[in-house]
Amino acid sequence: MVKKNLLLAGGLLLLIAVVIGSFPSATYAQQGTSGQPNFVFINYFGQDMVFDLDDVTYTIPGTAIVPGGGRLELQLAPGEHKYAANVPGVNTGSAGTFVISPGGFVGKAARMEMTSAALDRDGNVLEKPKEYVFVFDIDPFATPAPQAPAGDTWQPVAAAPGQGSIAWTNYVGDELTVDLNGTLYKVPPVTNNIPGRLQINVAPGLYRYTASVPNGSFNGELNLTVGQVMGLNFSAKLQPEPDYDIGEPSPLPLPVELQLSQEDLTAKAAPQGAVAPGALPTSGGVAAPASAPTTPVTNGLLVKNYAGDTLIFTINNQAYLIADNSSTTLPLPPGSYNYTASLPFVATTGTIDLAADQGVELSIATNINHDVLSVYQN
C-alpha cells in the first residue's frame, strides 16, 4: 500500500512538472541569455515614472533626480513585450507593445505633452486640455553631429550717404509686419534662437509706424537724423494660459503685448559696403494693392475702408492695400483667422470666423483724432 502511494505521489509530481513546464515563466519572458542590455527606456519627466513591463513594475527616476533623464536598461528575450508608463499626477499614461528581434535593440523614451481642448461643432468646450505621457522611439546609440555653437554675430551697417537707417530686430516667434509711413515691411521671426532682422535706409525726418504680429500691435514714432542708425527691438510679453470652462465657448487667442527696446546703433555700424558677419537674410517691400475679384463671390471676407487713409489689411499671411472709401472682397476658405488693420501710427487686431457659403463683412473706421481704429462686423 505504501509502495502504491509512493508511485501515485511520484506520478502526480511528474504531471505537475510537465504542466508547469508547458507555460513560459515571467523570468523567461523578460530576460534573454546574452547578458547585454537590448532595451532602454529614458524618462524625461521631472519626477519618478512607474513603468510596467511584462507585468513586472519598475520605478524610473526623472530629470529632477538624474540629470538628463533616468534610464532603465534590461536584457530581454526576443519576441513581443508589453508596457505601460504612468507618472503620478499626470492624467493619462501610455501603453503599448514592442518586438525585440534576435540580436536587435529597442530604445524608447517618455515626455509630457498636452492635448488640445475638445470642442463641439459650435466651438464650445467639451473637455479641457490635459497632460499625458507621450512615449516615442529613440536611438540611444545616436550621437549628434558636431555643430558650431549658434551665435548672434549680426552687425548693423552704416547709413547710406545723406540718409538715416532703421534696423528692426524681431524677438517674437511670428513674422513682424511694419507699416512705416504707409510702406509695408516684413521682419522674419526668431530662428534657432537668433532674432530676425531687417535694416533699411530712409530719408531723415519724422516717421510714424505700426509694428504688428497676429493678434498684437505696437504704435510709435521715430525722428531720424542724417547718418543715424537706430535699432528698434521688439519682443512679446509672456501670456498666461487661457482658461477653458466646460460648456462655454473656447477662449479666443489672448492679445499679444509687444514690447519695444530702442537703441542708437550708429557707433556700432560697419562701413557701407562691408558685409556684416553672420548677417541673416531679410525681407521687405511694399504690399500690392488688393484687387477686386473679376467674378462675384458669395463667401469670403468683404473689407470696407472708411478710415480716411489707405488701409493695410493683413490676414492669412498676406497683406492688402485698400484705398480710402473703397472695399475689396478676399475669397478666403472657411476657418478662423487673425487679422491686423493698420494705418501709419495706429492699428487694431481681431479674429473672424468664416463659414462655408457665408460671407463676412468688416467695416473699418477711425475717430476724429485719427488715433483709434474701430472694426464693425456686419
C-alpha positions in Angstrom: 0.0 0.0 0.0 2.8 2.3 0.9 4.6 1.5 -2.4 1.4 2.2 -4.3 1.0 5.6 -2.6 4.6 6.4 -3.4 4.1 5.6 -7.1 0.9 7.7 -7.2 2.7 10.7 -5.5 5.7 10.4 -7.9 3.3 10.3 -10.9 1.5 13.4 -9.6 4.7 15.3 -9.1 5.8 14.3 -12.7 2.5 15.5 -14.1 2.8 18.9 -12.2 6.3 19.4 -13.6 5.1 18.7 -17.1 2.2 21.1 -16.8 4.4 23.9 -15.3 7.0 23.4 -18.0 4.4 23.9 -20.7 3.9 27.6 -19.6 6.6 30.3 -20.1 7.9 31.8 -16.9 7.9 35.5 -16.2 11.7 35.4 -15.9 12.0 33.9 -19.4 9.6 36.4 -20.9 11.7 39.2 -19.7 15.3 38.0 -19.7 17.5 36.9 -22.5 20.7 35.0 -22.4 23.4 37.2 -23.9 23.8 39.3 -20.7 24.0 42.6 -22.7 21.1 45.2 -22.5 19.0 45.2 -25.6 16.2 47.6 -24.3 16.5 51.1 -22.8 13.7 53.4 -21.6 14.5 57.0 -20.7 12.3 59.2 -18.5 12.4 62.9 -19.5 9.8 63.8 -16.8 10.9 65.8 -13.8 9.7 63.1 -11.4 9.6 59.3 -11.0 7.8 57.2 -13.5 6.0 53.9 -12.8 6.9 51.6 -15.7 5.2 48.2 -16.1 7.0 45.7 -18.4 5.6 42.3 -19.0 3.7 42.6 -15.6 6.9 43.5 -13.7 6.9 47.0 -12.2 9.9 49.3 -12.2 10.5 52.9 -11.0 12.5 55.1 -13.3 13.9 58.3 -11.9 13.2 61.6 -13.7 15.2 64.6 -14.7 14.8 66.2 -11.2 16.7 63.2 -9.8 19.0 62.1 -12.6 20.3 64.9 -14.8 19.4 64.3 -18.5 16.7 61.8 -17.6 16.6 58.5 -15.8 17.4 55.3 -17.6 16.1 51.7 -17.4 18.3 49.2 -19.2 17.3 45.5 -19.5 18.4 42.4 -21.4 15.1 41.0 -22.8 14.3 37.8 -24.6 13.5 38.1 -28.3 9.8 38.4 -29.0 6.9 40.7 -28.2 6.8 42.7 -24.9 4.0 44.9 -23.4 4.5 48.0 -21.4 2.6 50.7 -19.5 4.1 54.1 -18.4 2.5 56.2 -15.8 3.5 59.3 -13.9 1.8 60.2 -10.6 -0.3 63.4 -11.0 -0.5 63.2 -14.8 -4.0 62.5 -16.2 -3.2 59.9 -18.8 -0.5 57.3 -19.1 0.7 55.4 -22.2 0.7 51.7 -23.0 1.7 49.6 -26.0 3.8 46.7 -27.2 7.2 46.4 -29.0 9.1 43.5 -30.5 12.8 42.6 -29.9 14.3 40.7 -32.8 17.2 38.3 -32.3 20.3 40.5 -32.0 18.2 43.6 -32.1 17.8 46.6 -29.8 14.8 48.8 -28.9 15.0 52.3 -27.4 12.1 54.3 -26.1 11.6 57.5 -24.0 8.7 59.5 -22.5 8.0 63.1 -22.1 4.9 65.2 -21.1 2.6 66.5 -23.8 -0.7 68.5 -23.7 -3.9 67.5 -25.5 -5.9 70.2 -27.3 -9.3 71.3 -25.9 -12.1 69.1 -27.2 -14.8 71.3 -28.8 -18.2 70.7 -30.2 -19.4 71.9 -33.6 -20.3 75.3 -32.2 -16.9 75.8 -30.6 -18.0 75.1 -27.0 -15.5 73.3 -24.7 -16.3 69.7 -24.1 -13.0 68.8 -22.4 -10.2 70.9 -21.2 -6.6 70.4 -22.4 -4.8 67.9 -20.2 -1.4 66.4 -19.7 -0.5 62.9 -20.9 2.5 60.7 -21.1 3.9 60.6 -24.6 6.1 57.6 -25.4 8.4 57.8 -28.5 11.2 55.8 -30.2 14.8 56.8 -29.7 18.2 55.6 -30.9 20.3 55.6 -27.7 23.5 55.0 -29.7 23.0 58.0 -31.9 25.5 60.8 -31.4 24.6 64.4 -32.6 26.6 65.7 -35.4 29.1 68.3 -34.2 27.9 71.8 -34.7 29.4 75.1 -34.2 27.7 76.9 -31.3 25.0 79.2 -32.7 25.7 82.8 -32.0 24.2 86.1 -32.9 27.1 87.8 -34.8 24.9 90.3 -36.7 26.3 93.9 -37.0 24.5 96.9 -38.4 25.7 98.7 -41.5 26.3 102.5 -41.6 23.5 104.5 -43.3 23.8 105.4 -47.0 25.2 108.9 -47.7 22.6 111.6 -46.9 20.2 109.1 -45.3 19.4 107.6 -41.9 18.9 103.9 -41.2 16.4 101.8 -39.2 17.4 98.3 -38.0 14.3 96.3 -37.0 15.0 93.3 -34.7 12.3 90.7 -34.1 12.5 88.5 -31.0 8.9 87.2 -31.5 8.1 83.8 -32.8 5.9 85.3 -35.6 6.8 87.4 -38.6 6.7 91.1 -37.7 4.8 93.4 -40.1 5.9 97.1 -40.1 3.8 99.9 -41.5 6.2 102.8 -41.8 4.5 105.9 -43.1 2.3 103.8 -45.3 5.0 101.5 -46.6 4.9 97.8 -45.5 7.9 95.8 -44.5 8.3 92.2 -43.2 10.8 91.2 -40.4 11.4 87.5 -40.1 10.7 85.7 -36.8 13.2 84.1 -34.4 15.1 81.1 -35.9 17.4 78.8 -33.9 17.3 81.3 -31.0 18.6 84.1 -33.3 16.3 87.1 -33.9 15.1 88.1 -37.3 16.3 91.4 -38.7 15.7 94.0 -41.4 17.8 97.1 -41.9 16.6 99.8 -44.3 17.8 103.2 -45.4 15.4 106.1 -45.3 15.4 109.9 -45.7 16.0 111.8 -42.5 12.8 113.0 -40.7 9.9 112.0 -38.5 8.4 108.6 -39.1 5.3 107.1 -37.6 5.0 103.3 -37.6 2.9 100.4 -36.6 4.6 97.0 -35.8 2.2 94.1 -35.7 2.1 90.3 -35.3 -1.1 88.1 -35.3 -3.3 89.4 -32.5 -1.0 92.2 -31.4 0.4 95.6 -32.5 2.6 98.5 -31.3 2.5 102.1 -32.4 5.4 104.5 -32.2 7.3 107.3 -33.9 11.0 107.9 -34.7 12.9 111.1 -35.6 16.0 110.2 -37.7 18.9 112.4 -38.5 21.5 112.1 -41.3 23.8 109.2 -40.7 22.0 107.9 -37.7 21.4 104.1 -37.4 18.5 103.5 -35.0 17.7 100.0 -33.7 14.1 99.0 -32.8 14.0 95.7 -30.9 10.6 94.0 -30.5 9.7 91.2 -28.1 6.4 89.9 -26.7 5.3 89.7 -23.1 4.7 86.1 -22.0 0.9 85.5 -21.8 -0.8 83.3 -19.3 -2.5 80.0 -20.4 -6.2 80.6 -21.4 -9.0 79.3 -19.1 -11.2 76.6 -20.6 -14.6 76.2 -19.0 -16.7 73.1 -19.8 -19.8 74.1 -21.8 -18.5 77.6 -22.5 -17.2 78.9 -25.9 -13.5 78.2 -26.4 -11.5 81.3 -25.4 -10.1 83.4 -28.3 -6.3 83.8 -28.5 -5.1 86.3 -25.9 -3.8 89.6 -27.3 -0.1 89.7 -27.8 1.6 92.6 -25.9 4.5 93.8 -28.0 7.4 95.5 -26.1 10.0 97.9 -27.6 13.6 98.4 -26.7 15.2 101.3 -28.7 19.0 101.9 -29.1 21.2 104.1 -31.2 23.5 101.8 -33.2 25.4 104.5 -35.1 28.7 103.8 -33.2 28.4 100.1 -33.8 27.7 100.2 -37.5 30.2 98.7 -40.0 31.2 100.9 -43.0 28.9 101.0 -46.1 29.8 98.1 -48.4 31.1 95.9 -45.7 29.5 92.5 -45.2 28.2 92.1 -41.7 29.4 88.7 -40.4 26.6 86.3 -39.8 24.0 88.6 -41.3 20.6 87.0 -41.7 18.5 87.2 -44.9 16.0 89.9 -44.7 12.7 90.7 -46.5 10.7 93.8 -47.1 8.8 95.8 -49.6 5.6 97.4 -50.4 2.3 95.5 -50.3 0.5 95.1 -53.6 -2.9 96.8 -53.8 -5.8 94.4 -53.2 -7.6 93.8 -56.5 -11.3 93.2 -56.7 -12.3 89.8 -57.9 -13.4 89.5 -61.5 -16.4 87.4 -60.6 -18.8 88.0 -57.7 -18.1 85.8 -54.6 -20.8 84.6 -52.2 -18.4 83.7 -49.4 -15.1 85.1 -48.1 -14.4 88.4 -46.4 -15.6 91.8 -47.6 -13.5 94.7 -46.1 -14.7 98.3 -46.3 -12.3 101.1 -45.6 -13.7 104.3 -44.0 -10.5 105.2 -42.1 -9.6 108.3 -44.2 -6.4 106.9 -45.4 -5.1 103.9 -47.3 -5.5 100.8 -45.1 -3.1 97.9 -44.8 -5.1 94.8 -44.0 -3.1 91.6 -43.1 -4.8 88.2 -42.9 -3.7 84.6 -43.7 -0.1 85.8 -44.0 -1.0 88.1 -46.8 -1.1 91.9 -46.8 -3.5 94.0 -48.9 -3.7 97.8 -49.6 -7.3 99.1 -49.5 -7.7 102.7 -50.6 -9.8 105.1 -48.6 -13.6 104.9 -49.2 -13.2 101.6 -51.1 -13.8 98.0 -50.5 -12.5 94.6 -51.6 -13.5 91.0 -51.2 -10.9 88.5 -50.1 -12.1 84.9 -51.1 -10.8 83.0 -48.1 -11.6 79.4 -47.3 -13.7 78.6 -44.2 -11.9 78.8 -40.9 -10.8 81.1 -38.1 -8.4 83.9 -38.9 -6.4 86.5 -37.0 -6.1 89.9 -38.8 -4.4 93.2 -38.4 -5.7 96.5 -39.9 -3.2 99.4 -39.8 -2.7 103.0 -40.8 0.6 104.9 -40.1 0.8 105.2 -36.3 -2.5 103.3 -35.5 -3.5 99.6 -35.8 -6.0 97.1 -34.5 -6.2 93.4 -34.4 -9.0 90.8 -34.2 -10.3 87.4 -35.1 -13.1 86.4 -37.5 -14.8 83.0 -38.3 -15.7 82.3 -41.9 -18.3 79.6 -42.5 -18.8 77.8 -45.8 -21.0 79.6 -48.3 -21.4 82.5 -46.0 -19.6 85.9 -46.3 -18.5 88.2 -43.6 -18.3 92.0 -43.9 -16.0 94.2 -41.9 -16.2 98.0 -41.9 -13.1 99.8 -40.6 -13.3 103.5 -39.4 -11.2 105.9 -37.3 -12.1 108.5 -34.8 -11.8 112.3 -35.2 -8.3 112.4 -33.8 -7.2 109.6 -36.2 -5.6 107.6 -33.4 -8.1 104.8 -32.9 -9.3 102.2 -35.4 -12.6 100.5 -34.9 -13.9 97.4 -36.7 -17.6 96.7 -37.2 -18.7 93.2 -38.3 -21.9 93.1 -40.3 
